[in-house]
Amino acid sequence: MHLFKNKITDYLQAKCRKRRNLFFFSLITPITKPLSILDIGGTVEFWENTDIINNSDFNITLLNLEYFRSEYSNIHSIVGDARDLQIFDNNKFDIVFSNSVIEHVGDFHDQMKMAKEIQRVGKAYYVQTPNYYFPIEPHYRAIGFQFLPFNTKVYALQKFKMGRVEKITDRNSAVNEANRIRLLKPKELKYLFPQANIFKERFFGFTKSLTAYYGFNLK
């Protein structure tokens, strides 16, 4: 039964991702090429599902905490921290793209650092993140998990398998896990990206995810 529920959840999440991706590509299609794109926290697999592979109109740099091998001529991987992009000059990239990453970088202060760096190095940006107010916490696949007091989250992580996160018996590890994700509220995302438009992805009447996007009138 649990496997069946995971398959349904995976299917729905994949459907939502596809819809978001269509929105992103609708933004970049009219823009004059070639384009340089910094994908913070991205993977080769994501771009494999697009027409961008080995397309010289798009030069993609993947930035992660670890190196990812790429066999494609226009996709390159580097190691770095989203909160400190000093290796790049101002406006280095035409577009900074980030999908479900900013909620993983730490507390709100860390999220501010990432947001400032994105706006510094990108002429345009597209930053997607799950909505804090969506009833189901997407990482743990539990209703209202994000609304629980911190100690209750730690207790739940020690007592139950939460989504794809196995039950954690060690309290310190459970504390670290509970601190690992900080979902953003719509007002917080707007505060981090004051110039951006906010796209709200709807799912059965609820806002499932939020996307801050700006600068897609590049010539």
Backbone bond lengths (Angstrom), bond angles and torsions (degrees), N, CA, C in turn:
res aa  C-N    CA-C-N  psi(-1)  N-CA   C-N-CA  omega(-1)  CA-C   N-CA-C  phi
1 M - - - 1.456 - - 1.519 111.00 -
2 H 1.339 116.27 -42.01 1.459 120.85 -179.85 1.526 110.15 -64.16
3 L 1.353 116.94 -40.93 1.455 121.22 178.70 1.524 110.18 -63.15
4 F 1.329 116.05 -40.27 1.456 121.39 179.23 1.527 110.20 -62.11
5 K 1.354 116.79 -44.21 1.462 120.97 178.74 1.516 111.04 -62.83
6 N 1.352 117.17 -39.43 1.458 120.29 178.87 1.521 111.21 -64.20
7 K 1.350 116.18 -38.86 1.460 119.70 179.94 1.523 110.66 -65.04
8 I 1.320 116.58 -41.19 1.463 120.24 177.85 1.525 110.27 -63.51
9 T 1.332 116.27 -45.47 1.465 120.81 179.78 1.514 110.87 -62.27
10 D 1.346 117.16 -43.91 1.458 121.29 178.41 1.525 111.16 -59.73
11 Y 1.332 115.54 -41.21 1.471 120.23 -179.71 1.530 110.48 -63.82
12 L 1.331 116.63 -46.26 1.453 120.13 -178.68 1.528 111.48 -65.95
13 Q 1.336 116.14 -39.78 1.459 119.15 179.05 1.524 110.98 -66.26
14 A 1.335 117.11 -39.00 1.459 120.90 178.12 1.526 110.85 -63.95
15 K 1.325 116.01 -38.58 1.457 120.74 178.39 1.527 110.85 -64.55
16 C 1.326 116.22 -41.37 1.464 120.40 178.04 1.522 111.19 -66.48
17 R 1.340 116.89 -41.21 1.468 120.52 178.40 1.523 110.66 -60.78
18 K 1.334 116.14 -42.62 1.459 120.16 179.72 1.515 110.95 -60.47
19 R 1.334 116.66 -41.67 1.462 120.99 179.33 1.523 110.97 -65.27
20 R 1.342 116.94 -41.24 1.470 120.14 177.36 1.516 110.95 -64.11
21 N 1.337 116.60 -41.30 1.460 120.42 -178.97 1.521 111.34 -63.21
22 L 1.321 116.58 -38.07 1.461 120.16 177.29 1.529 110.17 -61.55
23 F 1.325 116.31 -37.94 1.458 120.36 177.69 1.529 110.22 -64.42
24 F 1.325 117.28 -44.87 1.465 120.50 179.74 1.523 110.89 -60.51
25 F 1.325 116.89 -46.87 1.459 119.39 -177.49 1.524 111.96 -70.48
26 S 1.320 117.72 -24.63 1.461 119.41 173.41 1.529 111.06 -67.83
27 L 1.341 116.23 -27.39 1.457 120.76 177.96 1.525 112.10 -76.09
28 I 1.338 117.06 -38.71 1.462 119.08 -173.81 1.530 113.70 -90.42
29 T 1.337 118.02 -17.44 1.460 120.42 -177.47 1.529 113.13 -57.67
30 P 1.342 119.50 -43.39 1.472 118.61 -177.68 1.528 114.54 -75.91
31 I 1.312 117.81 -10.53 1.462 120.81 -173.06 1.524 110.73 -75.66
32 T 1.331 115.69 139.33 1.461 121.34 177.37 1.519 110.50 -60.60
33 K 1.313 116.38 133.51 1.455 123.05 -179.07 1.534 109.51 -99.77
34 P 1.361 118.85 161.59 1.479 127.46 3.34 1.518 112.39 -79.25
35 L 1.342 115.03 163.80 1.454 122.32 -179.50 1.523 110.17 -126.21
36 S 1.314 115.04 140.00 1.464 120.48 170.88 1.520 107.91 -101.93
37 I 1.342 116.01 130.22 1.463 121.55 -175.83 1.529 109.26 -126.13
38 L 1.323 116.46 126.66 1.460 121.55 171.03 1.522 107.09 -98.66
39 D 1.323 116.55 117.64 1.465 121.87 178.93 1.524 107.85 -103.74
40 I 1.327 115.93 105.22 1.464 120.75 -178.51 1.524 109.20 -83.14
41 G 1.324 115.56 118.74 1.458 120.52 179.88 1.513 113.67 78.01
42 G 1.321 116.97 14.29 1.463 120.76 -175.37 1.519 113.82 -86.66
43 T 1.323 114.92 171.39 1.459 121.89 -178.81 1.520 110.29 -128.59
44 V 1.318 114.67 158.53 1.461 120.44 174.50 1.520 109.85 -62.89
45 E 1.337 116.11 -39.12 1.464 120.87 -176.42 1.532 112.05 -58.93
46 F 1.327 116.57 -35.92 1.466 118.96 179.33 1.519 110.79 -59.04
47 W 1.335 116.95 -47.50 1.455 120.83 -176.07 1.526 112.01 -75.97
48 E 1.338 117.21 -20.73 1.462 119.79 176.11 1.528 112.15 -62.97
49 N 1.311 116.35 -23.98 1.467 120.54 -179.63 1.523 112.49 -89.30
50 T 1.333 116.73 17.10 1.457 121.97 178.97 1.529 109.44 -125.92
51 D 1.342 115.43 179.21 1.468 120.94 177.49 1.524 111.94 -91.96
52 I 1.307 116.20 13.00 1.466 120.44 -173.65 1.530 112.65 -86.28
53 I 1.324 117.02 -20.09 1.467 121.25 -176.47 1.528 111.21 -54.65
54 N 1.348 115.48 128.27 1.467 123.27 179.04 1.519 112.71 55.57
55 N 1.323 115.79 27.18 1.459 121.94 177.88 1.527 107.82 -100.58
56 S 1.316 116.90 115.05 1.463 121.01 -174.60 1.528 113.14 -67.99
57 D 1.342 117.33 -8.70 1.463 119.79 175.93 1.523 112.10 -73.79
58 F 1.344 116.15 -12.10 1.461 120.81 -177.04 1.523 109.83 -131.76
59 N 1.318 116.07 121.00 1.466 121.55 175.32 1.526 107.50 -111.35
60 I 1.330 116.44 110.99 1.461 121.85 -170.48 1.522 111.01 -109.93
61 T 1.320 115.74 129.15 1.464 122.12 174.84 1.518 108.57 -112.54
62 L 1.320 116.22 119.62 1.465 121.29 175.82 1.518 108.99 -91.08
63 L 1.324 117.26 127.91 1.463 121.80 177.88 1.515 109.17 -117.30
64 N 1.337 115.50 120.65 1.462 121.77 -179.43 1.518 109.55 -142.83
65 L 1.317 115.48 171.91 1.459 120.37 176.84 1.520 111.56 -74.52
66 E 1.336 116.78 -12.29 1.456 121.58 175.11 1.518 109.67 -137.17
67 Y 1.331 115.78 161.15 1.462 121.42 -176.67 1.524 110.74 -81.46
68 F 1.345 115.85 138.45 1.457 121.74 175.02 1.522 109.05 -117.50
69 R 1.309 116.37 131.47 1.460 120.28 -179.96 1.529 110.18 -75.25
70 S 1.313 116.36 137.54 1.457 121.55 176.54 1.522 109.56 -128.81
71 E 1.313 115.73 134.65 1.462 121.65 177.65 1.526 111.39 -100.30
72 Y 1.322 116.32 6.59 1.458 119.88 -175.19 1.525 110.78 -103.79
73 S 1.319 115.58 141.85 1.461 121.06 -172.64 1.522 113.53 -66.00
74 N 1.313 117.43 -25.59 1.468 119.81 -175.07 1.527 113.52 -109.72
75 I 1.331 117.13 11.40 1.462 120.81 177.03 1.528 109.24 -122.78
76 H 1.312 115.63 122.84 1.462 121.29 -176.65 1.524 109.28 -126.91
77 S 1.305 117.07 146.86 1.459 122.62 -177.62 1.517 110.55 -115.51
78 I 1.327 116.77 135.53 1.449 121.85 173.40 1.530 108.93 -133.65
79 V 1.315 115.04 160.13 1.464 121.26 178.16 1.529 108.77 -99.71
80 G 1.340 115.90 130.89 1.455 119.30 179.86 1.510 111.97 -170.90
81 D 1.327 115.40 174.96 1.460 123.26 -177.93 1.527 108.16 -115.05
82 A 1.320 117.26 124.63 1.466 121.73 -177.50 1.518 112.69 -59.97
83 R 1.326 117.52 -21.89 1.457 121.07 -178.40 1.525 113.05 -82.85
84 D 1.343 116.07 -11.07 1.463 120.90 -178.29 1.525 108.67 -145.56
85 L 1.324 115.79 98.11 1.470 121.52 -177.63 1.521 111.17 -109.48
86 Q 1.325 116.10 35.67 1.463 120.52 -176.38 1.526 113.18 -63.60
87 I 1.322 118.14 -11.99 1.468 120.56 175.50 1.527 110.89 -70.06
88 F 1.339 117.09 -12.40 1.457 121.36 -179.15 1.529 111.08 -112.99
89 D 1.325 115.97 142.97 1.457 121.51 175.28 1.530 110.75 -75.07
90 N 1.314 115.98 166.79 1.460 120.58 174.23 1.533 110.27 -59.16
91 N 1.335 116.50 139.80 1.465 122.26 178.30 1.527 113.05 54.92
92 K 1.305 116.03 33.90 1.467 120.97 -179.61 1.528 111.31 -64.14
93 F 1.330 117.85 -37.63 1.456 121.41 -173.34 1.533 110.85 -113.36
94 D 1.324 114.48 146.27 1.458 118.98 174.28 1.522 110.42 -65.02
95 I 1.342 116.27 -40.57 1.462 121.41 -177.73 1.527 109.97 -138.78
96 V 1.317 116.86 135.41 1.469 121.77 166.86 1.526 106.78 -106.58
97 F 1.327 114.96 125.76 1.462 122.46 -177.29 1.524 108.46 -117.13
98 S 1.338 116.52 133.99 1.461 119.58 177.69 1.518 108.64 -147.82
99 N 1.309 115.79 125.70 1.462 121.88 -175.58 1.528 109.95 -120.85
100 S 1.336 116.59 110.88 1.468 122.58 176.79 1.528 112.57 54.70
101 V 1.338 114.77 52.42 1.469 120.47 179.26 1.522 111.77 -122.65
102 I 1.319 118.01 -41.53 1.470 120.87 -170.70 1.523 112.28 -60.65
103 E 1.327 117.90 -24.22 1.473 120.12 177.96 1.526 112.38 -75.18
104 H 1.349 116.90 -7.02 1.464 121.01 -176.31 1.533 113.79 -105.35
105 V 1.327 119.00 -4.15 1.467 119.47 -169.28 1.522 114.21 -86.24
106 G 1.338 117.92 -7.13 1.468 119.50 179.32 1.515 111.21 136.20
107 D 1.330 115.78 -148.51 1.461 120.19 -178.56 1.531 110.46 -82.03
108 F 1.328 116.73 -174.59 1.464 119.86 -175.59 1.524 111.78 -63.05
109 H 1.325 116.59 -32.62 1.467 120.17 176.93 1.528 110.37 -62.71
110 D 1.328 117.27 -42.06 1.460 121.18 177.19 1.532 110.69 -65.59
111 Q 1.316 116.63 -39.00 1.461 120.50 178.26 1.525 110.95 -64.42
112 M 1.324 116.75 -36.13 1.467 120.83 175.89 1.526 110.76 -63.22
113 K 1.323 116.49 -41.41 1.463 120.11 178.78 1.525 110.52 -60.92
114 M 1.327 116.47 -46.14 1.458 120.55 -179.91 1.527 110.34 -62.29
115 A 1.327 116.97 -44.86 1.462 120.85 -178.98 1.530 111.73 -61.36
116 K 1.325 117.00 -42.66 1.462 120.63 179.72 1.524 111.32 -64.43
117 E 1.318 116.69 -39.33 1.458 120.09 179.57 1.531 111.51 -68.20
118 I 1.327 116.16 -39.68 1.470 119.71 177.47 1.523 110.15 -59.36
119 Q 1.336 116.43 -45.87 1.459 120.52 -178.08 1.523 111.90 -71.09
120 R 1.319 117.49 -23.55 1.462 120.63 178.92 1.521 111.89 -77.91
121 V 1.326 117.21 -44.53 1.469 119.77 -172.65 1.519 113.49 -90.91
122 G 1.343 118.27 -12.74 1.454 120.79 -176.84 1.518 113.33 -111.14
123 K 1.329 116.28 134.48 1.467 120.17 172.35 1.525 109.79 -72.21
124 A 1.330 115.43 -31.86 1.458 122.45 174.12 1.521 107.42 -136.44
125 Y 1.327 116.36 160.72 1.468 118.09 178.59 1.521 110.43 -150.95
126 Y 1.334 113.06 157.11 1.467 122.72 179.14 1.523 106.00 -141.34
127 V 1.333 116.45 108.73 1.469 121.37 -174.36 1.519 108.79 -124.52
128 Q 1.326 116.31 111.52 1.467 121.93 -178.96 1.523 109.94 -105.07
129 T 1.336 116.10 144.81 1.463 121.02 178.00 1.529 109.17 -155.65
130 P 1.331 118.52 148.52 1.472 119.67 175.88 1.518 111.86 -61.69
131 N 1.316 116.16 149.03 1.456 122.08 179.55 1.531 110.30 -83.18
132 Y 1.327 115.81 127.15 1.462 121.42 178.46 1.523 112.16 -53.80
133 Y 1.319 117.54 -36.11 1.460 121.33 -172.72 1.527 114.14 -86.98
134 F 1.321 118.37 -2.55 1.461 118.55 176.19 1.531 108.37 -65.89
135 P 1.323 119.13 135.04 1.475 120.70 -171.37 1.523 115.08 -57.72
136 I 1.324 117.72 -33.09 1.468 120.90 -177.13 1.519 109.87 -102.25
137 E 1.325 117.13 123.29 1.460 121.17 175.14 1.536 107.04 -70.95
138 P 1.344 118.52 119.49 1.460 120.42 -169.33 1.520 115.45 -71.60
139 H 1.311 118.17 -26.50 1.463 120.46 -177.81 1.525 111.83 -78.53
140 Y 1.323 115.87 -38.10 1.461 121.02 -178.47 1.533 112.55 -102.88
141 R 1.345 115.54 -7.37 1.458 121.93 175.79 1.533 111.86 53.95
142 A 1.314 113.90 43.68 1.466 121.07 -179.11 1.515 109.25 -127.40
143 I 1.320 116.64 137.47 1.462 121.10 179.94 1.527 110.08 -67.43
144 G 1.321 115.62 123.40 1.457 121.63 173.32 1.516 115.78 70.94
145 F 1.328 118.98 13.82 1.462 119.98 -176.84 1.525 111.38 -58.42
146 Q 1.325 117.42 -38.74 1.465 121.30 -176.51 1.519 112.76 -67.73
147 F 1.344 117.75 -18.10 1.457 121.16 -178.53 1.532 112.92 -88.65
148 L 1.324 116.97 -8.77 1.465 120.72 -175.63 1.527 111.70 -72.42
149 P 1.348 118.34 150.57 1.468 120.82 170.43 1.530 109.82 -58.35
150 F 1.312 115.40 152.19 1.468 119.68 -173.55 1.530 111.87 -56.74
151 N 1.322 118.04 -47.19 1.470 120.55 -178.07 1.525 112.01 -63.86
152 T 1.319 116.73 -30.16 1.467 120.16 177.11 1.531 109.96 -70.23
153 K 1.325 116.78 -37.45 1.465 120.26 175.19 1.532 110.25 -60.83
154 V 1.316 115.75 -45.42 1.469 120.06 -179.85 1.525 110.02 -61.39
155 Y 1.311 116.85 -43.85 1.469 121.78 178.84 1.527 110.58 -60.34
156 A 1.336 116.64 -46.56 1.462 120.68 -178.69 1.523 111.09 -62.74
157 L 1.323 117.37 -39.70 1.467 121.08 179.64 1.530 111.40 -66.07
158 Q 1.323 116.35 -29.00 1.465 120.30 178.51 1.526 112.54 -81.03
159 K 1.324 116.60 -22.49 1.467 120.34 -173.42 1.525 114.01 -102.65
160 F 1.355 116.19 -22.88 1.462 118.41 -172.31 1.525 111.76 -135.88
161 K 1.312 115.34 155.81 1.457 121.79 167.16 1.513 106.78 -78.84
162 M 1.317 116.96 123.00 1.458 121.46 -175.36 1.523 108.89 -110.72
163 G 1.330 116.86 101.12 1.453 119.69 -176.73 1.508 110.30 63.26
164 R 1.331 115.97 -121.74 1.468 120.43 178.41 1.524 112.43 -95.78
165 V 1.331 116.58 4.98 1.467 121.19 177.24 1.523 108.60 -92.78
166 E 1.315 115.89 115.81 1.466 120.51 -179.77 1.524 110.75 -66.72
167 K 1.316 116.05 157.08 1.461 121.11 177.64 1.527 109.86 -55.79
168 I 1.326 116.77 133.27 1.462 122.71 -176.33 1.530 108.54 -106.40
169 T 1.294 117.29 115.35 1.468 120.18 -176.14 1.534 112.67 -82.46
170 D 1.324 116.83 -30.75 1.460 120.64 -177.90 1.526 110.52 -83.88
171 R 1.342 116.97 126.41 1.466 119.90 -175.47 1.524 112.06 -63.53
172 N 1.324 119.00 -42.33 1.458 120.84 -179.51 1.528 111.10 -59.82
173 S 1.318 115.78 -39.91 1.472 119.70 177.92 1.519 110.71 -67.06
174 A 1.335 116.19 -37.51 1.468 119.92 177.79 1.526 110.82 -66.12
175 V 1.340 117.05 -38.25 1.463 121.23 176.57 1.521 110.33 -62.41
176 N 1.333 116.57 -44.76 1.466 120.80 178.96 1.523 111.06 -61.79
177 E 1.327 115.51 -40.19 1.465 119.56 179.28 1.524 110.75 -65.93
178 A 1.326 116.68 -41.89 1.463 120.48 -179.71 1.528 111.95 -64.86
179 N 1.324 116.23 -25.91 1.468 121.21 178.58 1.527 112.79 -88.23
180 R 1.322 116.49 -6.17 1.471 120.79 -169.81 1.525 113.13 -72.93
181 I 1.308 117.46 -26.08 1.461 121.02 -173.96 1.525 110.42 -127.07
182 R 1.324 115.54 131.85 1.469 120.63 174.37 1.524 108.05 -129.96
183 L 1.323 116.25 100.98 1.460 120.64 179.10 1.525 110.39 -69.72
184 L 1.319 115.15 146.95 1.462 120.98 -179.15 1.525 111.66 -99.84
185 K 1.324 114.49 143.48 1.452 121.68 172.56 1.532 108.88 -87.22
186 P 1.328 118.54 156.04 1.471 120.15 -179.13 1.528 113.65 -53.21
187 K 1.337 117.67 -43.11 1.468 120.15 -179.10 1.527 110.97 -66.11
188 E 1.324 116.78 -33.84 1.468 119.97 178.79 1.522 110.52 -68.22
189 L 1.339 117.06 -42.37 1.466 119.80 179.18 1.521 110.13 -63.10
190 K 1.325 116.85 -41.42 1.463 120.30 178.18 1.522 111.07 -65.02
191 Y 1.316 117.26 -36.06 1.465 121.35 176.74 1.526 110.74 -63.78
192 L 1.327 116.39 -41.05 1.462 120.74 -179.69 1.526 112.33 -69.42
193 F 1.342 115.79 -33.01 1.466 121.18 -177.95 1.540 108.74 -127.80
194 P 1.328 117.22 73.14 1.471 120.66 -172.05 1.523 114.71 -63.47
195 Q 1.325 118.11 -25.40 1.468 120.42 -178.79 1.534 112.12 -86.32
196 A 1.297 117.29 -9.64 1.461 121.13 -170.06 1.517 112.95 -81.42
197 N 1.335 114.11 153.88 1.453 121.24 161.28 1.524 107.40 -82.86
198 I 1.307 117.60 150.30 1.462 121.49 178.42 1.530 108.78 -114.81
199 F 1.311 114.76 115.47 1.462 120.82 175.94 1.523 108.49 -91.82
200 K 1.339 115.94 127.36 1.462 120.99 -178.69 1.526 109.27 -107.30
201 E 1.309 115.77 116.11 1.465 121.25 177.85 1.532 108.75 -83.36
202 R 1.306 116.15 121.09 1.459 121.64 -176.23 1.523 111.06 -96.70
203 F 1.325 115.02 143.33 1.456 121.47 178.81 1.521 108.11 -144.59
204 F 1.335 117.32 110.27 1.457 123.08 -176.78 1.536 111.93 50.77
205 G 1.325 115.08 42.73 1.453 120.26 175.98 1.514 115.34 86.82
206 F 1.337 117.69 -9.74 1.466 122.24 179.00 1.531 109.99 -103.25
207 T 1.324 115.97 151.92 1.465 120.17 173.21 1.518 108.41 -83.59
208 K 1.332 115.40 110.63 1.469 120.87 -175.43 1.522 112.15 -83.09
209 S 1.316 115.84 -43.01 1.464 118.70 -179.44 1.516 110.11 -142.56
210 L 1.335 114.77 163.75 1.453 122.90 -178.26 1.523 108.95 -124.18
211 T 1.316 116.44 140.57 1.458 120.57 176.68 1.530 109.86 -131.41
212 A 1.327 115.73 120.78 1.460 121.13 173.28 1.520 107.39 -91.75
213 Y 1.343 116.67 123.36 1.464 118.92 179.33 1.513 110.20 -136.64
214 Y 1.320 114.91 146.46 1.473 120.57 -173.23 1.515 110.17 -157.28
215 G 1.327 116.37 144.95 1.458 122.09 168.56 1.500 116.59 85.77
216 F 1.322 118.56 18.66 1.459 119.68 -175.47 1.531 113.15 -89.08
217 N 1.315 115.20 39.04 1.454 121.02 170.15 1.519 109.41 -118.14
218 L 1.360 115.11 30.19 1.455 120.69 -178.34 1.527 110.46 -62.53
219 K 1.309 116.70 143.89 1.466 121.69 177.29 1.521 109.16 -119.02
